[in-house]
Amino acid sequence: LSKGAAYSAEATLGFISSPCLTKVELRVACRGIADRDALSKPDPCVVLKVQSHGQWFEVDRTEVIRSSSSPVFSKIFLVDYYFEEVQRLRFELHDISSGNNGLRDADFLGAMECTLGQIVSQRKLTKALLKQGNTTGKSSIMVTAEELSGNDDYVELSFSARKLDDKDFFSKSDPFLEIFRINDDGTESLVHRTETVMNNLSPVWKSFKVSLNTLCSGDHDRELKCTVWDWDSNGKHDFIGEFQTTFKEMMRAEQEGKQIQWECINPKYQMKKKNYRNSGTVILNHCKTIKMYSFLDYIMGGCQIQFTVAIDFTASNGDPRNSCSLHYIHPYQPNEYLKALVAVGEICQDYDSDKMFPAFGFGALIPPDFKVSHDFAVNFDEENPECAGIQGVVEAYQNCLPKIQLYGPTNIAPIIQKVASSASEEMHTKEAMEYFILLILTDGVITDMADTREAIVHASHLPMSVIIVGVGNADFTDMQILDGDDGILRSPKGEPVLRDIVQFVPFKDFKHASPAALAKSVLAEVPNQVVDYYNAKGIKPKCISDYESSRTFSP
């Protein structure tokens, strides 16, 4: 994402093609449904609603299962999942009596509300169904999430050919190969075109990688059409021949460890020539499937995201007693820091298993001896800097403000190093257990730029990301440098970052946008950073086996 003047809050709302979009299947079952009329069992049906702008909208509903008090529905809800948004869902259980398919109040048996993030991170979420007035009965609902995958894998293919027809008078043919997938509606989509090998009737083409989604829409039996052409500089390439295959057939090369070959046929010659055999053969030399794990694989495999919050308490923020201060203690409404903290924190907390957030401050003189500190616990408990939930961070922040003196300079390297030391302990486990995200809220210009660059380059080798939210109207040009989107960030010694782990967002661009817009732009890069880190290290999701085996590879 390029940042700059054109990068407005509205732009991030057009994020629908976000890289973090995944399709998730939700399966639903209920237990212990008591009936209003005790003589017969209920005819249950679950309605799925999604919240948008404070209103609930029905998205879909299950089939009605006749007389069942513990229904397991066969209907699968397919929902789009955006990591950077809090997607609120409501599952309503209704008793649909035979004569009536509408929903009447009398038929309402209970509801459960949660976020999609909660279901995804727990994989199976079981909660009580609440009746009107939020009373719990004996009935509960279980929702199971499964990511639609099998499509994010890649395959590497390498083809060659033998004895192709010669189409050129003075030299041999210049062959290239095209692979098309045949879509459900019969149309063709080009999947890959090889390079042209000049003057050669037995070419060996370069191997290439393609995602299974692109190759066959994840459907191993989908028909693929392969065509060989003789390249012509005027663009009127001569047709040599073609053949049909499927990915399933190609996979035999991998499974049986042998080459697979197809006769390349020119239908015109086949019709006309009596003793026509073929126009050459095409050989698949190797086929290798490359498993790509996704963000959800790691989260569902039990990887915990550990959030740490760091707040800028330097004097440039202004005296908290002054209404112009970014830290102004307003009796009724949140200041700029609180707005940013709550907006981003709300999204993060669904993924943090223990909902405990270590919170640190930097750039203040702190009691009892009022020395400057760049990584003090906001709750003043150095042994346990964790706060319970985002609300806990908010309270610790409000309690801490009157007790400290805002000072300086703005050094963020110490707090990056602090989180990096936890991340490097985690790195030695060589498992996808914990990924650390440091959320830094600051009003601006960093004083220790060289140390910060050094710290970020070091951290880029660890399971961690840094999100910097710029609060206030300062000049944030330095911050843009840390976010390696424009160029490659290097340490003062010239060592480049291993991967881009910093995301910078100026809060002022989102002041009047929805909190969802802010969170989207803040967390947009996180899933990819998590995946890049583990895939690059060749670390698989932890307990994948039971999850993997239950996956369906449906197109």
Steps between C-alpha positions, in 0.01 A plus 500: 500500500660825404454766758488873454259779432285287276473237768172594656273319738253445218761310304535243773128441497535373146694217655253240390766320299708497815772235513356397833167401359431134548188298464400315812245223530292497817319185608236520770354259756278557805439303816239474770229703335202500734172543324222742569248226457632204689302239309702529180860575424578831325569535127819706528659731247798733555505843341838670454502879526786744449527842658551797276475861620342386824225298329461125464445359152413140417767344280382143481318227689532127549246244390222415745561172680173337599448415868849517640628631830868458402515583129819485295433708189633391162482851357839671499525878533767648275625834629773739397755554773700821538763488771503876532131537577291407800225303328210456739279196446172398656365144484127483572326172568137482394236230521338491158174314530397309190228732377708813528837589361504858626671601823262598777603624843328203657731270308822660626699250709816699567796677344877515529716794400875491438760623254627299206851547642398314816367202305804487274753521782321230703398288199206368703301750700231370736282754679166509677200621303352806670125551510324836505626701792835318470399209719684176438316176459647152469553536128833571334635546150828379354653672198800346322715697259697364210696708256439422135845399405671259272511797269793687639743222414736537209621249250828501310489348153763444233421392146699396195407358160635256242479482120258788449383570145725732304311808385785715367658470155857603565533407868324287757186606691524746790259336747323638807232339716177651635291351781133595539254400764146432387254689721158373608332705229726351231715811459878468510742688725866513416702360789853513364689564183858373480787682337579421138789263430645596163574258219443180698258211447579351843482805728547500879295783650585673828319371806237733647286537813128560500239496777248217492233764512623641169578165342174320569297708751605245760312227312740217416265351240445823306591466134817675384576563134862521387594638160839508328569779251781587261590857581497750218640849528190647332280362778327253267624194681453164331301236685703182559265295713309465828400257776271492804591406855412567866704593804414158640680341207799735537530407866589145400841636401551598864337195655658236276824689443491455124454715193156524347455554128221599266468475127472841346217484243408727210131415435517625139782260415324225690198543271695533175803276526451126495803384695523806730629407846569830673678832469749413774481417870499733801661378821441611858842452659404590852204618703549615856230630734610778735286534810432861593356550843275795560449736790198300613700176492739647757228657715292180493813297559524673837739787421431776750544862410652690791429873494713749690400866517751784533386857566696820436517716815740764369454870573423581136152354556413800717406522868216252573318774699483717190213441261735529199705204623475168317501348850231739630306339781147581390227403743258382228672414176811306403810691392689422179710227663198322643313517170788339315563244775139385516443494124804282432488301823144380445606316187810357657346355809303227323830335406674535831426184696539627852375852419783631717690788344838610634490881482810721515566870492804686373645848530374593850651567842349237725458467877644451752831662392377667180771371268419479130389158375442365150329176595315529829187299582195725471355326810837555679529126562828413327461132595161480333433780250194320362157665498174309470360573157506831316281639779779412745751691288264800489465500880873458561564788258251727676642416845857549387468843335467710819796320664767555235667800345509515121857539386714368214669416273288276274700177502318192372795264453491382867138384476561329163797319658290400800237327283774360274658320795169319568467423130851359478431258789193391306704462181712226655194278546487477116123463530218731403402565861506874549531797268565839658348828391621824652255786468676835549289814542714811452459868421786521264859548436728226625823610667690171484451433129830311455436268797141449387608396151752262654230354729255452212757328279575262790127443566431419134663159565257428786131405524389859555349802327488865604199722442557871553197724532584870462283711731455875445609721212879478513723443198519124465747478209751303709235241574439442131869402470458229765204355313700342221226548240692767305842343508697252704569598858864450599683513830762775542760239401311439177346162588155473332186378679429134434129579453282808536365483854403860566161643417454874556159666512434870565192509725394842367415343163240289676364745753174533312494155346344199665708313759485206259682705235782576744530141615502378141791715406686421822460125485496459125855373478505288815363171361750508215785581737410203721475267200820628338694448820392139559495392135850644449624306802319188379301487825167320467195586711511310829215255542410483136430128476149484641409822322659401170325167481161656550554744215309459180668597181191635337547732204 
